[in-house]
Amino acid sequence: MECRAGVILIVAVISQYCCSCSSDHVTLQAKVADLRRSGSVFAKNKNPNDIVQLKLPGQVLDVPARVQLIRRDQADWSTPENAIASILSANAAGNVPWMLLNYVPAERNTALKQFSDPNAVERSRESYRAMEKFERTGWVQIREFRVTLVRGEDVDGDPTLMSVALLKTPAGWKQSDALANDDTLDMVVTALHTGTVQ
């Protein structure tokens, strides 16, 4: 009962915080055993085979929107859609200064540590460049973060599913890893990979 009240409270707070964002909602379902974070609030007092459900402000696109990769001089962060194009393009180019520019300023030093290994950057570049196309499939709102759902597809049609958290800043929409240890984002990622998002 405690867990259910906690989940309802989380949904209520998120909905209240974002009531001006969209009247649409996204329903996520996942099996407790598939949740990646141990001790998740969504797993409390649940059995591994139980299905948990969460409703968040957001939208699943009826038709996925193609993301065109761009050049550095075309980068624009005025909208979440433009920010996603910049983030994917910077990663596909392996351009570390551009990748850092996509992050919120407070997280750039931390991101720089991640990108300090040239081999890791090259592996990332190769995985992004292996994608024949990228599409935005929807988004959900988690507090002040807009989490964009992205589907990459390689030449064989094999999909790669991603979620990118964006935060609106004075310089536009920027990438943030602040939700990396967040139970709600974990629920979104789990539903995206092994559950349902509708």
C-alpha positions in Angstrom: 0.0 0.0 0.0 2.9 2.3 0.9 4.5 1.7 -2.6 1.2 2.4 -4.4 0.8 5.7 -2.6 4.4 6.6 -3.4 3.9 5.9 -7.1 0.6 7.9 -7.1 2.4 10.7 -5.4 5.3 10.7 -7.9 2.8 10.7 -10.8 0.8 13.4 -9.2 3.8 15.6 -8.5 5.1 15.1 -12.1 1.7 15.8 -13.6 1.2 19.0 -11.5 4.7 20.2 -12.3 4.2 19.8 -16.0 0.5 20.5 -16.4 1.4 23.3 -18.9 3.7 21.0 -20.9 1.1 18.8 -22.6 -2.3 17.4 -22.0 -1.1 14.1 -23.5 0.3 11.3 -21.4 2.4 8.2 -21.9 1.8 5.0 -20.1 4.8 2.8 -19.3 4.7 -0.8 -18.2 7.6 -3.0 -17.1 8.2 -6.2 -15.1 9.7 -5.6 -11.7 12.5 -8.2 -12.4 13.6 -6.1 -15.5 14.1 -2.8 -13.6 17.8 -2.0 -13.6 18.0 -0.1 -10.3 18.1 -2.2 -7.2 15.9 -0.8 -4.5 13.7 1.0 -7.1 10.6 2.6 -5.5 8.6 0.8 -8.2 9.8 -2.6 -7.0 9.0 -2.0 -3.3 6.7 -4.7 -1.9 6.4 -6.3 -5.3 7.3 -9.7 -6.7 9.8 -10.1 -9.5 7.0 -11.1 -12.0 4.7 -8.3 -11.1 4.0 -5.6 -13.7 4.3 -2.0 -12.7 2.7 0.9 -14.6 3.5 4.6 -14.6 1.8 7.4 -16.4 3.8 10.5 -17.3 3.1 13.7 -19.2 4.4 13.2 -22.8 3.6 11.8 -26.2 4.2 8.8 -28.3 4.4 9.9 -31.9 2.0 8.1 -34.3 4.6 8.4 -37.0 8.3 8.5 -35.8 10.0 11.8 -36.8 13.3 11.3 -38.8 16.3 13.1 -37.3 18.6 14.5 -40.0 22.2 14.7 -38.9 23.7 18.1 -39.3 27.1 19.9 -39.4 28.5 21.7 -36.4 27.7 25.1 -37.9 24.1 24.1 -38.2 23.7 23.3 -34.5 20.8 25.0 -32.8 19.4 24.3 -29.3 16.2 26.5 -29.6 13.9 23.4 -29.5 14.2 19.9 -28.0 14.1 18.5 -31.6 17.0 20.7 -32.7 19.0 19.8 -29.6 18.6 16.1 -30.4 19.9 16.6 -33.9 22.9 18.3 -32.5 23.6 15.6 -29.9 23.3 12.7 -32.3 25.3 14.6 -35.0 28.1 15.5 -32.5 28.4 11.9 -31.4 28.4 10.6 -35.0 31.2 13.0 -35.8 33.2 12.2 -32.7 33.6 15.9 -32.2 34.4 16.2 -28.4 34.1 20.1 -28.2 30.7 19.9 -29.9 29.6 17.0 -27.7 30.5 19.1 -24.6 28.7 22.1 -25.9 25.5 19.9 -26.0 25.6 19.5 -22.2 24.3 21.8 -19.6 27.3 24.0 -18.4 27.3 22.5 -14.9 27.9 19.0 -16.3 30.6 19.7 -18.9 33.6 19.0 -16.6 32.1 15.6 -15.7 31.3 14.9 -19.4 34.9 15.9 -20.3 36.2 13.1 -18.1 34.0 10.6 -19.9 35.4 11.8 -23.3 39.0 12.0 -22.2 39.7 8.5 -23.6 40.1 8.8 -27.4 39.4 5.1 -27.8 36.1 5.4 -26.0 35.1 8.4 -28.2 36.1 6.5 -31.3 34.0 3.4 -30.3 31.0 5.7 -29.6 31.5 7.5 -33.0 31.6 4.1 -34.8 28.4 3.0 -33.1 26.5 6.2 -34.0 27.8 6.1 -37.5 26.7 2.5 -37.9 23.1 3.8 -37.7 21.5 4.3 -41.1 18.8 6.5 -39.6 17.6 8.0 -36.3 14.0 8.7 -35.4 12.3 10.5 -32.5 9.5 8.2 -31.3 8.2 10.3 -28.5 9.0 12.0 -25.2 8.1 12.1 -21.5 8.5 14.7 -18.9 10.3 13.9 -15.6 10.1 17.0 -13.4 11.9 19.7 -15.3 13.5 17.3 -17.7 12.2 16.4 -21.1 13.3 12.9 -22.0 13.3 12.3 -25.7 12.9 8.7 -26.9 15.1 7.9 -29.9 15.3 4.9 -32.2 18.4 4.2 -34.2 18.4 1.6 -37.0 21.5 0.1 -38.7 21.7 -1.1 -42.3 20.3 -4.5 -41.3 17.3 -3.0 -39.6 18.5 -3.8 -36.1 17.3 -1.1 -33.6 19.1 0.8 -30.9 16.8 2.5 -28.4 17.9 5.6 -26.5 16.6 8.1 -24.1 18.1 11.6 -23.9 17.3 13.9 -21.0 17.1 17.5 -21.9 16.9 20.6 -19.7 15.9 24.1 -20.8 18.7 26.6 -20.1 19.2 30.3 -21.1 21.3 28.9 -24.0 18.6 26.5 -25.2 17.8 22.8 -24.6 20.9 21.0 -23.4 21.7 17.4 -22.5 21.9 16.3 -18.9 22.9 13.2 -17.0 21.2 14.4 -13.8 18.6 11.6 -14.0 21.2 8.8 -14.3 20.3 7.4 -10.9 16.6 8.3 -11.1 14.0 5.5 -10.5 11.5 7.2 -12.9 14.1 7.3 -15.7 15.0 3.7 -15.0 11.3 2.8 -15.4 11.2 4.7 -18.7 14.3 2.9 -20.0 13.1 -0.5 -18.9 9.7 0.0 -20.5 11.4 1.1 -23.7 13.6 -2.0 -23.9 11.5 -4.8 -22.4 8.1 -3.5 -21.6 5.6 -1.2 -23.3 5.4 2.5 -24.0 2.1 3.8 -25.2 
